[in-house]
Structures are given as C-alpha cells and as structure tokens.
Amino acid sequence: MISFIIPAHDEARLIGAALASIEAAAAALSLAHEVIVVDDASSDATGAIAGAMGARVLRVEHRHIAATRNAGARAAQGDRFFFVDADTQVNADVVRAALRALDSGAVGGGCTVQLPGLVAWHQRTALALALPVLRMTRIAPGCFQFCTRAAFEATGGYDEGLFAAEDIVMSRALARLGRFALLRESVLTSSRKLHTFSLREHGRLLWHFMWHGPAMLRSRDRLGLWYEKRRH
C-alpha cells in the first residue's frame, strides 16, 4: 500500500485540490492507498476539510515541517511513502513514474515542478535555472518526494534539527543509500511565495543565509517565508 503523507498548516484554501488530485491519480491507477494529513497547529478548517474528503487527520502542534513529516511517516501503514505538500497537485503520470522507479530498484526520488498562473519573467528564469541544478545535485523539491519505508527508516527520517531545507538533506541521505530517481514528469505546485513575498524579502533571506550559513536553518527566526502567518 502507498501512504500519501501531507504536512499542512492553515491550508484550507488549497488542501481540497491536493486531496482531489491524489484520489484521481489513485483511482486511475487502481492503487491501494491511504492519505494522512498531518494538521500542524492549523487555526482554520484544514483538518475538517481533509477529514470530510476521506483523509486520516493527525493533529500535531509542532510548527516544524520536518517533525510534521516524520509524524505522518510514523502513523503510515504503507511500505511506500509519498510526501506531498498541501499546495501541490499530483497526477497519474507522476505517480505511475514514481512507482516504476521504485519497482526498478530506486530507494526514492522526486520530480520537476510547474507553477500555475502568471509568473514574472525573472521568476520563470530563476526556476528554469534552478531545476537543472537540482537535477545535477540529486535534490528533489520537497513538494513531492517519495521513498520506500525501508529507505526512510534507514535515513532516520527528516532532520528535525532543521526548520527548512529538510527536503534537501533527505534527498542527499536517500541518494547515499541507493539510486535516487529524478523524474521528468511534474507536479503542479503553488507559486504563492513568489507572489506574496517581495523580491526584497527573498533577497534578505539569501543575504541572511550567506551571512549566517546553514546554522540559520536551525531556528524559525529568519525563516518567515515558511513560518510567518500565511499570506494570500
């Protein structure tokens, strides 16, 4: 069985589409599956929507993405884990490709991404440059990562010492275990960070990272893009 694990904080606006996409893909592929929504300290109807749509809802109070992902994995019953962000829509093609990769011996992997709506030219350029770099460095965007249960347990799970970039560290950990598959197929994920945070705010984040290095990832203090109140 496949376990789709969705970490979510105040995602009432988008989680319905994410869940509908998973169910459509699972139906198209006739998959035995479960969907676990890890509702991390939401103040909106995230949990109620997920429950009404048939997902198993696990309530936690972490406000910590790595810990929330790991909580979902601990509750999962499947032997294959698919971590999907609550603002991301999957499709049958990408799920099928991921399963084929695992069937052929990959320990895990990820895919490329598409962004909906109008995106400024500099944002499109940045994405076009970033995706090949991620592929070369064997890193999968955190909005869609998959692995076997055995591989997940062998890595020790997502690093709970990190408040961001846990997906990068997990990608590298899986790649050290065995073949890490980066699929050509894509998911549709939200571009809201590009629209709701200014170029100046993104630049400030980069500056802090250059000044403080990876140590800044071990605190929420300068990680507003992930931990500020959700902007719309």
Secondary structure, 3 states (H helix, E strand, C coil): CEEEEEEECCCCCCHHHHHHHHHHHHHHHCCCEEEEEEEECCCCCHHHHHHHCCCEEEEECCCCHHHHHHHHHHHCCCCEEEEECCCEECCHHHHHHHHHHHHCCCCEEEEEEECCCCCCHHHHHHHHHHHHHHHHCCCCCCCEEEEEHHHHHHHCCCCCCCCCCHHHHHHHHHHHHCCEEEEEEEEEECCHHHHHCCHHHHHHHHHHHHHHHHHHHHCCCCCHHHHCCCCC
